C-alpha cells in the first residue's frame, strides 16, 4: 500500500499531516510519504487514487476516518 499525504506548507498543515502519518504507521506498519504543496491542499492518496480531498469536502478528515478507509482498502 503506497500512501501519500499532500499538505499545504503555506498554511502549515504539516503537523496535521505528520500526526496522521504517525497513526498510519502505528496501525498499518507503513510510513506515508509527506508531500509539501500549496493552495490549502490536504489530500490522502493511496496507490495513486485520491481517497480524501479537503478541496472536495471543504473540511479536514478525522484521522480515524482515514484509518477506517485504509482498513477497507487493505482488505481488498
Secondary structure, 3 states (H helix, E strand, C coil): CCEEEEEECCCCCHHHHHHHHHHHHHHHCCCCEEEEECCCCEEEEECCEEEEEHHHHCCCCCHHHHHHHHHHHHHC
